[in-house]
Amino acid sequence: MQSLRNKTALVTGAASGIGRALALQLSREGTDLYLLDVDQVGLVDVVAAVKHEGVDAIGRHCDVSDSRQIDSSVAHILDRWGAIDLLVNNAGITYYGQTEQMSAEHCERLLSINLHAPIHFTRELLPTMLQRPEAHVLNIASFYGLIGTRRLAAYTASKFGLVGFSESLRAEYGRAGLGVTAMCPGFVDTNLFATAPLGADRQQHKTPPRWMLTTPEKIAARAIKAVYRNEAQVVMQPYAKLAHLGKRFVPGLLDWANHLSRKKPKQAAGDLQRDSAGERRAA
């Protein structure tokens, strides 16, 4: 994309974190914005902030886990603006804990927000986006979309899916002029983990050390640069790049590390009694 000035963009999860930072950065680029979130108070605040930059902005409540609300929001923006030039799929939630302790309801909601919603928005908006001279899909994934880890299985699965969707979308529509970027940052200083449900094995939220965190503003600035350059994938912090390279070139290393402290399964009480009885008979 050569310029974002006088273009239109839709941003999900725009009331806070990376979404808010992207909305502000895009407004400084001269982009009119359609901002979606479930946080009404935060949404009002960010709409006011971007309008201060002199762009048009519409804020709309939308729970992206609900496909009907997605359809309604898409119909509304197409009725107002006819098309958009940039789709930013940013909304996301997580869960931290043992996978078997995760509720079915939260698992379904996580997958709906993190993966199904980006696919739904993209599929609904593609026909009009392909008619634009320059259009781009920016998917905010994670370096956990490149590397599997413990206690984040559902989140990791959703981000792996989003990275794969981005890659396939780029392969399918690249010749038609559609740009697609998968942003894969490491840890960002947001409320993602602080507000996540915890498994029964966790007493408090696990927060990354400060040295591993970057700011939403840095992610937003790098994302805009990636849109201009039509980069396929962006991995940010050095440790994220190192982990990604290690996974690619020494794929067994991470698996080996995950099995270093493997615990032996506990033997059930009934099995212990049977074993003891068997030992007495053998004697």
C-alpha atoms as an extended CHARMM CRD file, in Angstrom:
* protein
*
       283  EXT
         1         1  MET       CA              0.0000000000        0.0000000000        0.0000000000  PROA      1               0.0000000000
         2         2  GLN       CA              1.4780000000        3.3230000000       -1.0750000000  PROA      2               0.0000000000
         3         3  SER       CA             -0.4740000000        5.5700000000        1.2810000000  PROA      3               0.0000000000
         4         4  LEU       CA             -3.0190000000        5.3030000000        4.0890000000  PROA      4               0.0000000000
         5         5  ARG       CA             -4.1640000000        8.9060000000        3.7840000000  PROA      5               0.0000000000
         6         6  ASN       CA             -7.8600000000        9.2260000000        2.9180000000  PROA      6               0.0000000000
         7         7  LYS       CA             -8.2040000000        5.4390000000        3.1750000000  PROA      7               0.0000000000
         8         8  THR       CA            -10.6720000000        3.6000000000        5.4290000000  PROA      8               0.0000000000
         9         9  ALA       CA             -9.8780000000        0.9480000000        8.0270000000  PROA      9               0.0000000000
        10        10  LEU       CA            -11.8080000000       -1.3880000000       10.3200000000  PROA      10              0.0000000000
        11        11  VAL       CA            -10.1190000000       -2.2910000000       13.6150000000  PROA      11              0.0000000000
        12        12  THR       CA            -11.4780000000       -4.9140000000       16.0290000000  PROA      12              0.0000000000
        13        13  GLY       CA            -10.6160000000       -4.7930000000       19.7220000000  PROA      13              0.0000000000
        14        14  ALA       CA             -9.9560000000       -1.0820000000       19.2990000000  PROA      14              0.0000000000
        15        15  ALA       CA            -10.7330000000        0.1800000000       22.8120000000  PROA      15              0.0000000000
        16        16  SER       CA             -7.4340000000       -0.7820000000       24.4380000000  PROA      16              0.0000000000
        17        17  GLY       CA             -3.9800000000       -2.2700000000       23.9850000000  PROA      17              0.0000000000
        18        18  ILE       CA             -2.6810000000       -2.8930000000       20.4840000000  PROA      18              0.0000000000
        19        19  GLY       CA             -6.0550000000       -2.0460000000       18.9090000000  PROA      19              0.0000000000
        20        20  ARG       CA             -6.1330000000        1.4000000000       20.4890000000  PROA      20              0.0000000000
        21        21  ALA       CA             -2.5010000000        2.0590000000       19.5550000000  PROA      21              0.0000000000
        22        22  LEU       CA             -3.2010000000        1.0320000000       15.9580000000  PROA      22              0.0000000000
        23        23  ALA       CA             -6.2640000000        3.2870000000       15.8010000000  PROA      23              0.0000000000
        24        24  LEU       CA             -4.2270000000        6.2680000000       16.9800000000  PROA      24              0.0000000000
        25        25  GLN       CA             -1.3440000000        5.5000000000       14.6230000000  PROA      25              0.0000000000
        26        26  LEU       CA             -3.7060000000        5.1210000000       11.6590000000  PROA      26              0.0000000000
        27        27  SER       CA             -5.4360000000        8.4050000000       12.5000000000  PROA      27              0.0000000000
        28        28  ARG       CA             -2.0540000000       10.1440000000       12.3240000000  PROA      28              0.0000000000
        29        29  GLU       CA             -1.6250000000        8.5880000000        8.8790000000  PROA      29              0.0000000000
        30        30  GLY       CA             -4.8960000000       10.2350000000        7.8230000000  PROA      30              0.0000000000
        31        31  THR       CA             -7.0380000000        7.0810000000        7.7930000000  PROA      31              0.0000000000
        32        32  ASP       CA            -10.7760000000        7.1720000000        8.5340000000  PROA      32              0.0000000000
        33        33  LEU       CA            -11.6530000000        4.5370000000       11.1240000000  PROA      33              0.0000000000
        34        34  TYR       CA            -14.4450000000        2.1250000000       11.9540000000  PROA      34              0.0000000000
        35        35  LEU       CA            -13.6930000000        0.8690000000       15.4610000000  PROA      35              0.0000000000
        36        36  LEU       CA            -15.2550000000       -2.1580000000       17.1460000000  PROA      36              0.0000000000
        37        37  ASP       CA            -15.1030000000       -3.4060000000       20.7420000000  PROA      37              0.0000000000
        38        38  VAL       CA            -17.2710000000       -4.6570000000       23.6150000000  PROA      38              0.0000000000
        39        39  ASP       CA            -15.8280000000       -1.9880000000       25.9370000000  PROA      39              0.0000000000
        40        40  GLN       CA            -18.1760000000        0.9440000000       25.4090000000  PROA      40              0.0000000000
        41        41  VAL       CA            -16.3060000000        3.3630000000       27.6870000000  PROA      41              0.0000000000
        42        42  GLY       CA            -12.9360000000        2.6530000000       26.0940000000  PROA      42              0.0000000000
        43        43  LEU       CA            -14.4740000000        2.8600000000       22.6490000000  PROA      43              0.0000000000
        44        44  VAL       CA            -15.9130000000        6.3350000000       23.2710000000  PROA      44              0.0000000000
        45        45  ASP       CA            -12.5200000000        7.4850000000       24.5060000000  PROA      45              0.0000000000
        46        46  VAL       CA            -10.5450000000        6.1820000000       21.5130000000  PROA      46              0.0000000000
        47        47  VAL       CA            -13.0760000000        7.5810000000       19.0200000000  PROA      47              0.0000000000
        48        48  ALA       CA            -12.6660000000       11.0150000000       20.5870000000  PROA      48              0.0000000000
        49        49  ALA       CA             -8.8760000000       10.6690000000       20.4930000000  PROA      49              0.0000000000
        50        50  VAL       CA             -8.7000000000        9.7510000000       16.8000000000  PROA      50              0.0000000000
        51        51  LYS       CA            -11.1980000000       12.4500000000       15.8040000000  PROA      51              0.0000000000
        52        52  HSD       CA             -8.8330000000       14.9190000000       17.4240000000  PROA      52              0.0000000000
        53        53  GLU       CA             -6.3950000000       14.0080000000       14.6260000000  PROA      53              0.0000000000
        54        54  GLY       CA             -8.9230000000       15.2700000000       12.0590000000  PROA      54              0.0000000000
        55        55  VAL       CA            -10.1940000000       11.9610000000       10.6610000000  PROA      55              0.0000000000
        56        56  ASP       CA            -13.6810000000       10.5110000000       10.5000000000  PROA      56              0.0000000000
        57        57  ALA       CA            -14.3110000000        7.8020000000       13.0810000000  PROA      57              0.0000000000
        58        58  ILE       CA            -17.2260000000        5.5460000000       13.9680000000  PROA      58              0.0000000000
        59        59  GLY       CA            -17.3030000000        3.4690000000       17.1410000000  PROA      59              0.0000000000
        60        60  ARG       CA            -19.6480000000        0.4970000000       17.4040000000  PROA      60              0.0000000000
        61        61  HSD       CA            -20.2370000000       -2.0950000000       20.1010000000  PROA      61              0.0000000000
        62        62  CYS       CA            -19.5510000000       -5.5550000000       18.6790000000  PROA      62              0.0000000000
        63        63  ASP       CA            -18.9500000000       -8.8820000000       20.3880000000  PROA      63              0.0000000000
        64        64  VAL       CA            -16.9530000000      -10.6030000000       17.6550000000  PROA      64              0.0000000000
        65        65  SER       CA            -17.6930000000      -14.0280000000       19.1410000000  PROA      65              0.0000000000
        66        66  ASP       CA            -21.2320000000      -13.5500000000       17.7920000000  PROA      66              0.0000000000
        67        67  SER       CA            -21.3960000000      -14.0000000000       14.0070000000  PROA      67              0.0000000000
        68        68  ARG       CA            -24.6900000000      -12.0730000000       13.8530000000  PROA      68              0.0000000000
        69        69  GLN       CA            -23.0440000000       -8.9980000000       15.3600000000  PROA      69              0.0000000000
        70        70  ILE       CA            -20.2020000000       -9.3330000000       12.8490000000  PROA      70              0.0000000000
        71        71  ASP       CA            -22.7090000000       -9.4430000000        9.9820000000  PROA      71              0.0000000000
        72        72  SER       CA            -24.5200000000       -6.4100000000       11.3510000000  PROA      72              0.0000000000
        73        73  SER       CA            -21.2950000000       -4.4180000000       11.7140000000  PROA      73              0.0000000000
        74        74  VAL       CA            -20.1390000000       -5.3180000000        8.1970000000  PROA      74              0.0000000000
        75        75  ALA       CA            -23.5080000000       -4.3270000000        6.7400000000  PROA      75              0.0000000000
        76        76  HSD       CA            -23.3410000000       -1.0190000000        8.6040000000  PROA      76              0.0000000000
        77        77  ILE       CA            -19.8670000000       -0.0620000000        7.4270000000  PROA      77              0.0000000000
        78        78  LEU       CA            -20.5920000000       -1.0320000000        3.8190000000  PROA      78              0.0000000000
        79        79  ASP       CA            -23.7560000000        1.0500000000        3.9510000000  PROA      79              0.0000000000
        80        80  ARG       CA            -21.7980000000        4.0480000000        5.2930000000  PROA      80              0.0000000000
        81        81  TRP       CA            -18.5600000000        3.8360000000        3.2870000000  PROA      81              0.0000000000
        82        82  GLY       CA            -19.1780000000        1.2550000000        0.5620000000  PROA      82              0.0000000000
        83        83  ALA       CA            -15.8610000000       -0.5190000000        1.2070000000  PROA      83              0.0000000000
        84        84  ILE       CA            -12.7530000000       -0.4750000000        3.3880000000  PROA      84              0.0000000000
        85        85  ASP       CA             -9.1030000000       -0.4400000000        2.4140000000  PROA      85              0.0000000000
        86        86  LEU       CA             -7.5990000000       -1.9910000000        5.5430000000  PROA      86              0.0000000000
        87        87  LEU       CA             -9.0010000000       -4.7260000000        7.7830000000  PROA      87              0.0000000000
        88        88  VAL       CA             -7.2420000000       -5.1120000000       11.1350000000  PROA      88              0.0000000000
        89        89  ASN       CA             -8.1950000000       -8.3210000000       12.9350000000  PROA      89              0.0000000000
        90        90  ASN       CA             -6.8820000000       -7.5450000000       16.4030000000  PROA      90              0.0000000000
        91        91  ALA       CA             -9.4410000000       -8.6560000000       19.0170000000  PROA      91              0.0000000000
        92        92  GLY       CA             -8.2410000000      -11.5620000000       21.1360000000  PROA      92              0.0000000000
        93        93  ILE       CA             -8.4750000000      -13.2980000000       24.5190000000  PROA      93              0.0000000000
        94        94  THR       CA             -6.5070000000      -16.0620000000       26.1870000000  PROA      94              0.0000000000
        95        95  TYR       CA             -6.5120000000      -18.6560000000       28.9910000000  PROA      95              0.0000000000
        96        96  TYR       CA             -3.6400000000      -19.7910000000       31.1660000000  PROA      96              0.0000000000
        97        97  GLY       CA             -3.7100000000      -23.1960000000       32.8200000000  PROA      97              0.0000000000
        98        98  GLN       CA             -3.9110000000      -26.9180000000       32.2100000000  PROA      98              0.0000000000
        99        99  THR       CA             -5.9250000000      -27.6880000000       29.1020000000  PROA      99              0.0000000000
       100       100  GLU       CA             -8.1790000000      -30.2610000000       30.7790000000  PROA      100             0.0000000000
       101       101  GLN       CA             -9.2630000000      -27.6210000000       33.3020000000  PROA      101             0.0000000000
       102       102  MET       CA            -10.4020000000      -25.1480000000       30.6490000000  PROA      102             0.0000000000
       103       103  SER       CA            -14.1860000000      -24.8350000000       30.4340000000  PROA      103             0.0000000000
       104       104  ALA       CA            -15.8480000000      -25.7600000000       27.1500000000  PROA      104             0.0000000000
       105       105  GLU       CA            -17.5900000000      -22.3850000000       27.0930000000  PROA      105             0.0000000000
       106       106  HSD       CA            -14.3790000000      -20.3850000000       27.3400000000  PROA      106             0.0000000000
       107       107  CYS       CA            -12.6320000000      -22.6050000000       24.8100000000  PROA      107             0.0000000000
       108       108  GLU       CA            -15.3900000000      -21.9920000000       22.2780000000  PROA      108             0.0000000000
       109       109  ARG       CA            -15.3900000000      -18.2490000000       22.9920000000  PROA      109             0.0000000000
       110       110  LEU       CA            -11.5980000000      -18.0460000000       22.6110000000  PROA      110             0.0000000000
       111       111  LEU       CA            -11.6420000000      -19.8180000000       19.2580000000  PROA      111             0.0000000000
       112       112  SER       CA            -14.5850000000      -17.6960000000       18.0980000000  PROA      112             0.0000000000
       113       113  ILE       CA            -12.8430000000      -14.4080000000       18.9170000000  PROA      113             0.0000000000
       114       114  ASN       CA             -9.2700000000      -15.2740000000       17.9840000000  PROA      114             0.0000000000
       115       115  LEU       CA             -9.8210000000      -17.3170000000       14.8260000000  PROA      115             0.0000000000
       116       116  HSD       CA            -13.4040000000      -17.5840000000       13.6100000000  PROA      116             0.0000000000
       117       117  ALA       CA            -14.0410000000      -13.8210000000       13.7790000000  PROA      117             0.0000000000
       118       118  PRO       CA            -11.0090000000      -12.8460000000       11.6110000000  PROA      118             0.0000000000
       119       119  ILE       CA            -12.0250000000      -15.4270000000        9.0250000000  PROA      119             0.0000000000
       120       120  HSD       CA            -15.6330000000      -14.2180000000        9.1170000000  PROA      120             0.0000000000
       121       121  PHE       CA            -14.7460000000      -10.5270000000        8.7840000000  PROA      121             0.0000000000
       122       122  THR       CA            -12.3230000000      -11.2670000000        5.9520000000  PROA      122             0.0000000000
       123       123  ARG       CA            -14.7370000000      -13.4700000000        4.0500000000  PROA      123             0.0000000000
       124       124  GLU       CA            -17.5380000000      -10.9040000000        4.2970000000  PROA      124             0.0000000000
       125       125  LEU       CA            -15.3750000000       -7.9320000000        3.2990000000  PROA      125             0.0000000000
       126       126  LEU       CA            -13.2480000000       -9.5690000000        0.5940000000  PROA      126             0.0000000000
       127       127  PRO       CA            -15.5890000000       -8.9080000000       -2.3580000000  PROA      127             0.0000000000
       128       128  THR       CA            -15.4650000000       -5.1380000000       -1.8350000000  PROA      128             0.0000000000
       129       129  MET       CA            -11.8080000000       -5.0690000000       -0.7680000000  PROA      129             0.0000000000
       130       130  LEU       CA            -10.7670000000       -6.7930000000       -3.9930000000  PROA      130             0.0000000000
       131       131  GLN       CA            -12.3770000000       -3.9410000000       -5.9200000000  PROA      131             0.0000000000
       132       132  ARG       CA            -10.1100000000       -1.3760000000       -4.2460000000  PROA      132             0.0000000000
       133       133  PRO       CA             -6.8620000000       -0.4010000000       -5.9940000000  PROA      133             0.0000000000
       134       134  GLU       CA             -4.9560000000       -1.0990000000       -2.7600000000  PROA      134             0.0000000000
       135       135  ALA       CA             -6.3450000000       -3.1920000000        0.0790000000  PROA      135             0.0000000000
       136       136  HSD       CA             -4.7270000000       -4.9900000000        2.9830000000  PROA      136             0.0000000000
       137       137  VAL       CA             -5.5820000000       -7.4710000000        5.7300000000  PROA      137             0.0000000000
       138       138  LEU       CA             -3.5370000000       -7.1230000000        8.9150000000  PROA      138             0.0000000000
       139       139  ASN       CA             -3.9260000000      -10.0520000000       11.3080000000  PROA      139             0.0000000000
       140       140  ILE       CA             -2.5360000000       -9.5750000000       14.8080000000  PROA      140             0.0000000000
       141       141  ALA       CA             -1.3120000000      -13.0520000000       15.6970000000  PROA      141             0.0000000000
       142       142  SER       CA              1.5000000000      -13.9200000000       18.1240000000  PROA      142             0.0000000000
       143       143  PHE       CA              4.8390000000      -15.6670000000       18.2280000000  PROA      143             0.0000000000
       144       144  TYR       CA              2.7570000000      -18.3770000000       19.9120000000  PROA      144             0.0000000000
       145       145  GLY       CA              1.2930000000      -18.8060000000       16.4400000000  PROA      145             0.0000000000
       146       146  LEU       CA              4.7280000000      -20.1330000000       15.4690000000  PROA      146             0.0000000000
       147       147  ILE       CA              5.7940000000      -22.0000000000       18.6300000000  PROA      147             0.0000000000
       148       148  GLY       CA              3.7100000000      -24.2880000000       20.8260000000  PROA      148             0.0000000000
       149       149  THR       CA              3.9850000000      -23.9800000000       24.5910000000  PROA      149             0.0000000000
       150       150  ARG       CA              2.4620000000      -25.2990000000       27.7960000000  PROA      150             0.0000000000
       151       151  ARG       CA             -0.7510000000      -24.0530000000       29.4300000000  PROA      151             0.0000000000
       152       152  LEU       CA             -1.7520000000      -22.0580000000       26.3470000000  PROA      152             0.0000000000
       153       153  ALA       CA             -2.9300000000      -24.8220000000       24.0260000000  PROA      153             0.0000000000
       154       154  ALA       CA             -6.1980000000      -23.2270000000       22.8640000000  PROA      154             0.0000000000
       155       155  TYR       CA             -4.6270000000      -19.7800000000       22.4630000000  PROA      155             0.0000000000
       156       156  THR       CA             -1.6930000000      -21.2640000000       20.5690000000  PROA      156             0.0000000000
       157       157  ALA       CA             -4.0340000000      -23.2500000000       18.3160000000  PROA      157             0.0000000000
       158       158  SER       CA             -6.0040000000      -20.0980000000       17.4720000000  PROA      158             0.0000000000
       159       159  LYS       CA             -2.8470000000      -18.1490000000       16.6120000000  PROA      159             0.0000000000
       160       160  PHE       CA             -1.3630000000      -21.0000000000       14.5640000000  PROA      160             0.0000000000
       161       161  GLY       CA             -4.6480000000      -20.9990000000       12.6560000000  PROA      161             0.0000000000
       162       162  LEU       CA             -4.5180000000      -17.2330000000       12.1190000000  PROA      162             0.0000000000
       163       163  VAL       CA             -0.9430000000      -17.4200000000       10.8000000000  PROA      163             0.0000000000
       164       164  GLY       CA             -1.9480000000      -20.2350000000        8.4340000000  PROA      164             0.0000000000
       165       165  PHE       CA             -5.0380000000      -18.3420000000        7.3100000000  PROA      165             0.0000000000
       166       166  SER       CA             -2.9090000000      -15.2820000000        6.5660000000  PROA      166             0.0000000000
       167       167  GLU       CA             -0.4260000000      -17.3170000000        4.5500000000  PROA      167             0.0000000000
       168       168  SER       CA             -3.1470000000      -19.0080000000        2.5010000000  PROA      168             0.0000000000
       169       169  LEU       CA             -5.0300000000      -15.7600000000        1.9460000000  PROA      169             0.0000000000
       170       170  ARG       CA             -1.8440000000      -14.1070000000        0.7050000000  PROA      170             0.0000000000
       171       171  ALA       CA             -1.1560000000      -17.0100000000       -1.6610000000  PROA      171             0.0000000000
       172       172  GLU       CA             -4.7100000000      -16.9570000000       -3.0020000000  PROA      172             0.0000000000
       173       173  TYR       CA             -5.1290000000      -13.2100000000       -3.5640000000  PROA      173             0.0000000000
       174       174  GLY       CA             -1.6230000000      -11.8210000000       -3.8900000000  PROA      174             0.0000000000
       175       175  ARG       CA             -1.8800000000      -11.6350000000       -7.6650000000  PROA      175             0.0000000000
       176       176  ALA       CA             -5.1830000000       -9.7890000000       -7.2980000000  PROA      176             0.0000000000
       177       177  GLY       CA             -3.3730000000       -7.0300000000       -5.4000000000  PROA      177             0.0000000000
       178       178  LEU       CA             -4.5060000000       -7.8730000000       -1.8770000000  PROA      178             0.0000000000
       179       179  GLY       CA             -1.8270000000       -7.4340000000        0.7790000000  PROA      179             0.0000000000
       180       180  VAL       CA             -1.8530000000       -9.6970000000        3.8360000000  PROA      180             0.0000000000
       181       181  THR       CA              0.3510000000       -9.4650000000        6.9210000000  PROA      181             0.0000000000
       182       182  ALA       CA              0.5360000000      -11.6870000000       10.0040000000  PROA      182             0.0000000000
       183       183  MET       CA              2.0100000000       -9.7800000000       12.9550000000  PROA      183             0.0000000000
       184       184  CYS       CA              3.6550000000      -12.1570000000       15.4320000000  PROA      184             0.0000000000
       185       185  PRO       CA              4.8930000000      -10.1030000000       18.3920000000  PROA      185             0.0000000000
       186       186  GLY       CA              6.1910000000      -11.5120000000       21.6450000000  PROA      186             0.0000000000
       187       187  PHE       CA              4.8630000000      -10.2810000000       24.9670000000  PROA      187             0.0000000000
       188       188  VAL       CA              3.1780000000       -6.8740000000       24.9210000000  PROA      188             0.0000000000
       189       189  ASP       CA              2.3580000000       -4.6370000000       27.8750000000  PROA      189             0.0000000000
       190       190  THR       CA             -1.4320000000       -5.0880000000       27.7380000000  PROA      190             0.0000000000
       191       191  ASN       CA             -4.1310000000       -6.6610000000       29.9230000000  PROA      191             0.0000000000
       192       192  LEU       CA             -4.3280000000       -9.8480000000       27.8210000000  PROA      192             0.0000000000
       193       193  PHE       CA             -2.9450000000      -12.1820000000       30.4870000000  PROA      193             0.0000000000
       194       194  ALA       CA             -4.0610000000      -10.1580000000       33.5040000000  PROA      194             0.0000000000
       195       195  THR       CA             -7.7400000000      -10.5740000000       32.5420000000  PROA      195             0.0000000000
       196       196  ALA       CA             -7.5390000000      -14.2040000000       31.3760000000  PROA      196             0.0000000000
       197       197  PRO       CA             -9.3590000000      -17.0200000000       33.2100000000  PROA      197             0.0000000000
       198       198  LEU       CA             -6.9980000000      -19.2980000000       35.1350000000  PROA      198             0.0000000000
       199       199  GLY       CA             -6.8880000000      -23.0520000000       35.4810000000  PROA      199             0.0000000000
       200       200  ALA       CA             -7.4340000000      -24.5880000000       38.9420000000  PROA      200             0.0000000000
       201       201  ASP       CA             -3.6760000000      -25.2470000000       39.1520000000  PROA      201             0.0000000000
       202       202  ARG       CA             -2.9230000000      -21.5050000000       39.0220000000  PROA      202             0.0000000000
       203       203  GLN       CA             -3.4050000000      -19.1700000000       41.9920000000  PROA      203             0.0000000000
       204       204  GLN       CA             -2.4600000000      -15.9340000000       40.2350000000  PROA      204             0.0000000000
       205       205  HSD       CA             -1.8950000000      -14.5730000000       36.7640000000  PROA      205             0.0000000000
       206       206  LYS       CA              1.5100000000      -15.2160000000       35.2790000000  PROA      206             0.0000000000
       207       207  THR       CA              2.9990000000      -12.0150000000       33.9190000000  PROA      207             0.0000000000
       208       208  PRO       CA              6.1350000000      -11.8900000000       31.7600000000  PROA      208             0.0000000000
       209       209  PRO       CA              9.2040000000      -10.1020000000       33.1550000000  PROA      209             0.0000000000
       210       210  ARG       CA              9.4400000000       -6.4400000000       32.2150000000  PROA      210             0.0000000000
       211       211  TRP       CA             12.4700000000       -6.9340000000       29.9670000000  PROA      211             0.0000000000
       212       212  MET       CA             10.4100000000       -9.1940000000       27.6910000000  PROA      212             0.0000000000
       213       213  LEU       CA              7.6110000000       -6.6610000000       27.2220000000  PROA      213             0.0000000000
       214       214  THR       CA              7.2340000000       -4.1770000000       24.4110000000  PROA      214             0.0000000000
       215       215  THR       CA              4.6190000000       -1.4420000000       24.1440000000  PROA      215             0.0000000000
       216       216  PRO       CA              1.4460000000       -1.4500000000       22.0390000000  PROA      216             0.0000000000
       217       217  GLU       CA              2.7220000000        1.7230000000       20.3800000000  PROA      217             0.0000000000
       218       218  LYS       CA              5.8500000000       -0.0360000000       19.0990000000  PROA      218             0.0000000000
       219       219  ILE       CA              3.7310000000       -2.8980000000       17.7560000000  PROA      219             0.0000000000
       220       220  ALA       CA              1.4250000000       -0.4020000000       16.0260000000  PROA      220             0.0000000000
       221       221  ALA       CA              4.2890000000        1.5220000000       14.4270000000  PROA      221             0.0000000000
       222       222  ARG       CA              5.8880000000       -1.6930000000       13.1440000000  PROA      222             0.0000000000
       223       223  ALA       CA              2.5280000000       -2.9500000000       11.8780000000  PROA      223             0.0000000000
       224       224  ILE       CA              1.9410000000        0.1970000000        9.8250000000  PROA      224             0.0000000000
       225       225  LYS       CA              5.3940000000       -0.1780000000        8.3190000000  PROA      225             0.0000000000
       226       226  ALA       CA              4.5610000000       -3.7930000000        7.4370000000  PROA      226             0.0000000000
       227       227  VAL       CA              1.3680000000       -2.6890000000        5.6750000000  PROA      227             0.0000000000
       228       228  TYR       CA              3.2880000000       -0.1690000000        3.5820000000  PROA      228             0.0000000000
       229       229  ARG       CA              5.8610000000       -2.8160000000        2.6810000000  PROA      229             0.0000000000
       230       230  ASN       CA              3.2890000000       -5.6080000000        2.2590000000  PROA      230             0.0000000000
       231       231  GLU       CA              5.3330000000       -7.9150000000        4.4910000000  PROA      231             0.0000000000
       232       232  ALA       CA              3.9760000000      -11.4350000000        4.8110000000  PROA      232             0.0000000000
       233       233  GLN       CA              5.0140000000      -12.0500000000        8.4170000000  PROA      233             0.0000000000
       234       234  VAL       CA              6.6230000000       -9.9530000000       11.1300000000  PROA      234             0.0000000000
       235       235  VAL       CA              8.2520000000      -11.4360000000       14.2300000000  PROA      235             0.0000000000
       236       236  MET       CA              9.2920000000       -8.7170000000       16.6220000000  PROA      236             0.0000000000
       237       237  GLN       CA             11.3050000000       -8.9870000000       19.8450000000  PROA      237             0.0000000000
       238       238  PRO       CA             14.7680000000      -10.6430000000       19.6970000000  PROA      238             0.0000000000
       239       239  TYR       CA             13.7930000000      -13.5670000000       21.9590000000  PROA      239             0.0000000000
       240       240  ALA       CA             10.7680000000      -14.2530000000       19.7470000000  PROA      240             0.0000000000
       241       241  LYS       CA             12.9620000000      -14.2610000000       16.6500000000  PROA      241             0.0000000000
       242       242  LEU       CA             15.4750000000      -16.5580000000       18.3650000000  PROA      242             0.0000000000
       243       243  ALA       CA             12.7790000000      -18.9890000000       19.4710000000  PROA      243             0.0000000000
       244       244  HSD       CA             11.2670000000      -18.9930000000       15.9760000000  PROA      244             0.0000000000
       245       245  LEU       CA             14.6310000000      -19.6820000000       14.3460000000  PROA      245             0.0000000000
       246       246  GLY       CA             15.3890000000      -22.3970000000       16.8820000000  PROA      246             0.0000000000
       247       247  LYS       CA             12.0650000000      -24.0800000000       16.1500000000  PROA      247             0.0000000000
       248       248  ARG       CA             12.7680000000      -23.9720000000       12.4020000000  PROA      248             0.0000000000
       249       249  PHE       CA             16.3550000000      -25.1670000000       12.3810000000  PROA      249             0.0000000000
       250       250  VAL       CA             16.5670000000      -27.3050000000       15.5420000000  PROA      250             0.0000000000
       251       251  PRO       CA             12.9820000000      -28.5450000000       15.8070000000  PROA      251             0.0000000000
       252       252  GLY       CA             13.7110000000      -31.2140000000       18.4150000000  PROA      252             0.0000000000
       253       253  LEU       CA             15.3020000000      -28.8370000000       20.9120000000  PROA      253             0.0000000000
       254       254  LEU       CA             12.0860000000      -27.3100000000       22.2410000000  PROA      254             0.0000000000
       255       255  ASP       CA             10.4140000000      -30.6980000000       22.4900000000  PROA      255             0.0000000000
       256       256  TRP       CA             13.4200000000      -32.0470000000       24.4060000000  PROA      256             0.0000000000
       257       257  ALA       CA             13.2840000000      -29.0940000000       26.8010000000  PROA      257             0.0000000000
       258       258  ASN       CA              9.5690000000      -29.6230000000       27.4230000000  PROA      258             0.0000000000
       259       259  HSD       CA             10.2250000000      -33.2520000000       28.4070000000  PROA      259             0.0000000000
       260       260  LEU       CA             13.1720000000      -32.5820000000       30.7390000000  PROA      260             0.0000000000
       261       261  SER       CA             11.0570000000      -32.5920000000       33.8850000000  PROA      261             0.0000000000
       262       262  ARG       CA              8.4890000000      -35.1170000000       32.7420000000  PROA      262             0.0000000000
       263       263  LYS       CA              6.5670000000      -36.5760000000       35.6750000000  PROA      263             0.0000000000
       264       264  LYS       CA              5.7930000000      -40.2570000000       35.9280000000  PROA      264             0.0000000000
       265       265  PRO       CA              2.0460000000      -40.9730000000       36.0970000000  PROA      265             0.0000000000
       266       266  LYS       CA              0.7810000000      -41.6790000000       39.5910000000  PROA      266             0.0000000000
       267       267  GLN       CA             -0.3940000000      -45.2280000000       40.1920000000  PROA      267             0.0000000000
       268       268  ALA       CA             -3.9590000000      -45.5370000000       41.3550000000  PROA      268             0.0000000000
       269       269  ALA       CA             -4.6440000000      -46.9520000000       44.8400000000  PROA      269             0.0000000000
       270       270  GLY       CA             -6.4650000000      -49.9680000000       43.4000000000  PROA      270             0.0000000000
       271       271  ASP       CA             -3.5020000000      -50.7700000000       41.1800000000  PROA      271             0.0000000000
       272       272  LEU       CA             -1.1750000000      -50.5680000000       44.1930000000  PROA      272             0.0000000000
       273       273  GLN       CA             -3.3400000000      -53.0270000000       46.1300000000  PROA      273             0.0000000000
       274       274  ARG       CA             -3.4150000000      -55.4530000000       43.2090000000  PROA      274             0.0000000000
       275       275  ASP       CA              0.3460000000      -55.1830000000       42.8060000000  PROA      275             0.0000000000
       276       276  SER       CA              0.8570000000      -55.8740000000       46.5130000000  PROA      276             0.0000000000
       277       277  ALA       CA             -1.4450000000      -58.8760000000       46.4010000000  PROA      277             0.0000000000
       278       278  GLY       CA              0.3870000000      -60.1930000000       43.3570000000  PROA      278             0.0000000000
       279       279  GLU       CA              3.7410000000      -59.8260000000       45.1250000000  PROA      279             0.0000000000
       280       280  ARG       CA              2.4370000000      -61.7730000000       48.1790000000  PROA      280             0.0000000000
       281       281  ARG       CA              1.1420000000      -64.5910000000       45.9760000000  PROA      281             0.0000000000
       282       282  ALA       CA              4.4410000000      -64.7800000000       44.1370000000  PROA      282             0.0000000000
       283       283  ALA       CA              6.2900000000      -65.0530000000       47.4720000000  PROA      283             0.0000000000
